[in-house]
Amino acid sequence: MIDTRLIREQPDLVRAAMAKRGMDAPIDAILELEERRRQTLTSVEALKAERNQGSKLVQKASDAAERQSLIETLRTLGDDIDRYDVESRAIDAELQALLLTVPNLPAEIVPDGTDERDNIVISERGEMPEFGFTPRPHWELGEALGIIDFERGVKVAGARNYILVGDGARLQRALIDWMLDLHTRQHGYVEVAPPYLVPAEMLVGTGNLPKFGETLYHDAEEDKWLIPTAEVPITNMYRDEILDEATLPINHVAHTPCFRREQISAGREVRGIKRGYQFEKVELVKFVHPDDSDAEHARLLDHAEAVLDGLGLRSRRLQICAGDLSFSSAYTVDLEVWAPGSGEWLEVSSVSTFREFQARRANLRFRPSGGGKPRHLHTLNGSALALPRTMIAILETYQREDGSVRLPDAIRSYFPEQETITPLATPVRVST
């Protein structure tokens, strides 16, 4: 959430930031409500001062009629104060609702741009895989190896679902374990296992609600929401608390399933396991001192990229332009991995800094070590990594001409005495 003082004192700056994003925001309506709120509070304070003065006069009044008249005046003043209090609460609620619709301000270094076509490739790393044959896409490899069952996935759960079988399920589990081990043992993150169902205010805290309610799964009876990412429960772990500055930075990592309602069209661009309504992800979340925010973002980006380096995959960094920033982000760098069989770059992580935006919504604060008023901390997060697309890149990068897939060295210890993924010896077939 943006500081209302910033909107009040520098409305043109905020309008320019929204224009850079290519988004409309109700800045004029917010300013109007702020003025009404100020006028209402001024009126209430004046009435309360008048009531206090009247109470003193009642105590001094010796004439019964005069005393009764003063009491009647106080009663009228009390009714007026109550009316203004009701009006003030209504204005506050309306103001809060409008503020929740305003996206974060893009950081100064965010480049101009309208959409994903204006994002900028910062760097590329890793070897581009070369083949002496035409590489196959993962959906063909997965079916031929018997490790991805699309037909039964659709039968069980509907379109855009699949079932990982045998070494497919084992590959995903190995990647999850390796990523968690990497981030906890080498990068200093503390692992957490958060809930998957949360109340609405947790999604408001991260900026998912009210903006993206249509993309989330909601249990109306319990009024709980399935998480779209571990960012939601982890970011809210310290809501309404005042942390000691000495505890910062706090670094958490979690593996969770993620649930998202998406309008997914048919076609080659979404074939296989590239997009779905449920997927696994390892997420990194940081709570940091504002002065350390930029350095911590660079460190977070390195940690996420270390997964791609460790797996020996071709990858690149993509600086996201203002028009393609997520609602809550002030600055984002995407990590993309090359999928040679599909012939495309796939986003596997968005490494973002939110500055105070989420902290204001979730009331995340710290008390400076030298004393003074509590301050809002900064939050950052990034995937490290999303599993389906990472698996796509592995299958397509390490495929062999005979259809087998070599296992990356980083996860070989999770596959004792096994160097490759080969077709199931006894695939489960339908009897004819």
N, C-alpha and C positions, 0 to 999 in steps of 0.2 A: 504494500500500500504506500502511496506517495504521501509525504508529510503535507497536511493541509496548509501549514504555514508557508511552504514553498509555493503552493498554488496561489495562495493569497498575496504573497509578496512578489512573486515572479511569474505571473500568469503567462506572459509572452514566452518565457523560456519553456514552460510546460507545453504550450501550444506548439511551439517549434519542434519539441521532441516528439509530440504526437504526429505532427506532419511528417517528420523524418521516418516514422514508423508506417506512415500511410494509413493512419487510423484516426477515427473521430473519437473524441472523448468529451464528456459533458462538463467542460471547464466552466463555461458561463453559468450553467445551472448550479454548479458547486459554489461558485462565487456568490451567486444570488442567495443560496441557502445560508452560506456563511454570514452574509450581511443580515439576513433575517434572524439568524441565531444570535448575532451580536446585539441587534436591536431588542430582541426578546429578553436576553440576559440583562441588558441595561434597564429595561422596564421593570423586570423582576427585582433587581437590586434597589431601584428607586422606591418601589412599593414596599419592600421589606424595611427600608430605612424609614419610610413614613409610618409603617406599622410599629416599629420600635419606638419612634417618637410618640405615637399615639398611646402606646402602652404606658409610657412614663406619665403622660397627661392624665390617664385614667387613675393612676395611683395617687396623683395629686388632687384630683377633682373632689371637692367637698359637696357640691350641689348634686343631688340625685338625678335630676333631669339631664344636667350636663354630662354626668357620668354615663348615663344610659345612651345618650347620643353618641358619645365617644366609642362606646362598646359596639354600637350598630355600625359605626364607620369602620372599626377594626374588623368586624365580621365581613363587611363588603370588601375591604382590602384583602382579607384572607381568601375570599372567593376569587378575586381577580388574580391573586398569586397562584392559586391552584390552577386556574385556567391557563395562565402563562406557562406553568410547569408542564401541563399536558401538551401545550403547543410546542414547548421546547423539546420535549421527548420525541414528539412526532418529527420535528425538524432534524433532530440528531439521527433518528432512524432513517429518514430519507437521505440525509447527507452520507451516512455510512453506506447505504445501498449504492449510491452513485460512486463513491470512492472505490468500492470494490470492483467497479467496471473499468477503472482506469489502469492501463498497463504500466509496467515499469518504464522509467526513462532509460533510453539507450545510453551506454557509456560514451564518453567523448571519442574514443578510438574506434567505435563501430562505424564501418563504412556505409555510405548511402547505398540504397538499392531498393528495388521494388519487391523482388521475390527470390527464390532459390537460384535463378539464373544469374543473379548479381553477386552470389557468394564468391569468395576469393580463395583460391588454392594457395596456402602459405608455404607448404613444404610436402615432399614425398619421401618415403624411406622404405627400405626393404627391397629385396630383389624381385624383379618382375619375373614370374614363373614362365619357363619356356617348355614347350612340348614337341615331341617328334610325331605327334598325332593331333587330331582335332579334339580338344578337351570337351567333355560332356558336362551339361548342367547338373546340379545336385539332385534335381528331381528324378533324372534318369539314373544317376549313380545310386541314389537311395533306394529306388525300387529294385534295381538289378542286384544290389547287395542284400536286399531284404531287411534293411535297417530303418526305412521310413515307409509306413503303411498308410497311404493316402486314402485308399478306398474304405478301409475299416474305420479310419478316423472320421470320415464323412458320415459313415453309417452310424457311428456312436454319437457324434456331437453336431453333425451338420456341416455345411460348407465352410471352407477355410480351416478345417481341423485335420490333424494327422496324429498318428501314433508312432513314437519311436520304439523300435524293437531291437533286442539283442545289443550289438555293439553300438547302435544308434543311441539307445538310452544310456549305455555305459559311457559313450563319448561325452554326452551332455553332463553326466554326473562327474566325470573326471575333470572336465573343464571348470565346473563350478567349484569343486574341491581345490583345484590348483589355483584358481583365481583368489579364493578366500585365503588360502595359505600364503600366496604371494603378497597380498595386501596386509595381512596381519603380521607375517613374519619379517617381511622386508621393508614395508612402507609404513608400519606403525599404526595401522587402523585397529580399532576394537570392534570385533564382530558382535552383531546383535541379530536376534531373530524376532522381528516385530509381528504384530497382528496383521491379518489380511483384510479384515473388516473394520471400518472406522466410522464414527459419526461425521456428519456433514462439516462441522466446524474445523475438523482436521484438514479437509480438502479446501476450505476457505483459507486456512492458514498458509497453504502452499500456492494458492492462486488457481487451483483447478476448478473451484466453485466461486462464484456462480457461472463463470464464463463457459466452462466445458462440461456442463451437466449432461448434455446429450451424448457424450462419449464415454460415460461411466455407467457401471452396473450398480443398480440400487435395489436394496431389499426394503420395500416400502413398509412392510409390517413392523420390522425392527428399526427402521430408519437408519440403516447402516449401508455403507458403500464399499464395494470391492476396490482395493487399491489399484491404481494404474501403474504404480511404481513404488518401491520401498522408500523413496524420497518422502512420501506423505507421512507415514507413521514415524519415521526417524526424525524429520524436521520438527515434528510436534512433541518429541520426547521431553523437551525442556521448556515448553510453552508455560507462560505465567510464572516463570521462575526468574530469579536474579542470581546469575552465576558469578563466582569470583573470577576476576580477570586472570588470575594465576592458572585457572583450569583451561584457558584457551591456548592453542586451538584444540577443539574436540574433533576427532576423526573416527567416523563409524563406517563399517562395511556390512552389507547384508545381502543374502540371496533370498529372493522371493519370486513367486509367480506374479505376473502382471496381467491385469484384465482391462481391455479397452474395447468399447463399442465403436467400430469404424465402418464407414461406407466403403466397402472393398469391391471394386469392379472386376469383372472377369478379364482375362487376357494374359499374355505371356509375362507382362511386367510384374505380376504378382503370383506367378506360378510357384509351386513348391512351398517352402516354409518361410518365405521372406516376410510375409505379413499374416497376422492371425489375431484372433480375439483373446488368446491366452498365450503367454510365452514366459520363459525364465530369464532372469536378469540378475547380475551382481552389481550392486549400486554403492557408490562412494558418496558420503555426505560430510561436509565440513562446517563447523561453527567457529568463526574466527574473529579476531580483533579487527575493526575497520582499517586500521593502519597497515595490517598485514594482508589485506584482501587480495590485492593484485599478485603478490608473491605466492600466496596460497593457491590461487587459480593456476598459475604456471606450474606449481608443484603437482596439483591434481591432474593437470593435463599430462604431465610426464608419467604419473602413476598409471593412468588409463592406457597411455600409449605403450607402456612397458609390457602390457599383455600381448599386444600385437607383435611387438619385437620378439618377445619370448616364444611366440608361436611361429615366428619366421614368416609372417605374412606381409605382403605389399600393402602399404597404407599411406594415407595422406591427411593433412590437417586442412580444414576448410573454415575460414573466417566467415561467420554469418552476418549478412548485411542487415540493416535496420528493418527493412520490410519483411524479413524472414525470421526475426527474433521471436522466441516464444513469449507468451503474455507476461510471464514473471521475470524473464531474464533481462539483465542489463548488458551482458556481454557473453557470447557463446562461440566456442570453437568446436566444430564437429570433427570426429574421427571417422574416416571412411576406410573400408577395406576392399581390396580388389578381388572380384570373383571371376576368374578366367573362363569358367565354363558358361556362365551367364553373360559374360562380357560387360560387366557394369560395376560401378563403385557402389558400395552399400554402407549406409550410415550404421555404425555400431555404438556410437556414444556421442552425446551432446554434453560438453563440459561447460557449465554455466556458473556465472556469479550473479547473485540476486541483490547484492548489497543489502540495504535495510528493508527491501520490499517485503520479503516473507517475514522478517523479524517483527515488523510493525503489525502485520496481520495476525501472527501467532504470539505476539507479546514475548519475544525472546530478548532478554537483556542481560547485561553484566554490570558489575560494580567496579569502577576503576580502582586499582590497587592503592592509589594515592588518596582515595576518598572521593567524595562528590556524588552527584546524582547518577543513578543507573543510566546506561546508554544501550541503544540497540546494537546488537552484534551483527555480523554479516554471515549469510549462509551461501554455500556453494554445493554443487553436486555434479556427478557425472557417472555414466555407466562404465563398468570395467569388467566385463562387457555384457551387452545383450547377447544371449546364447544362440538364437536361431541363425542370425546372419554370420556370427563367428563360425558356426558349424558349416554354413554354406561355403565360406571362404576356405576352411580346412579341407573339406571334401573335394572341392574343385581345384585347389592348389596342389594337393598331395596325391591326386589321382594318378594311376598308372594305366598304361595302354591295355592291360589285361582286365581292367575294371576294378582292381583292388585300390585301396587307399592307404598310403603310408601314414603312420601316426607321427605327429610332431614330437621331437625329442623331449620337449618340456613336459609332456604328459605321459611319457613311456612308463614311468614308475607306477602309474595307475592301471597299466595293462601288463602285468608280469608275463614274461615269456611270449609277448605278442608284439610284432612290429608293424603289422598291417591289419586293415579291416578287409575281410574277404566274405564272399557270399555265405549265408547260413548253410551249414551242412545239411540240415533237415528243415527246409522252409515249410511253413504251415500253409498248405494248399487246400483249396476247396475240392471235395470229391465230386467226380462227374459220373 
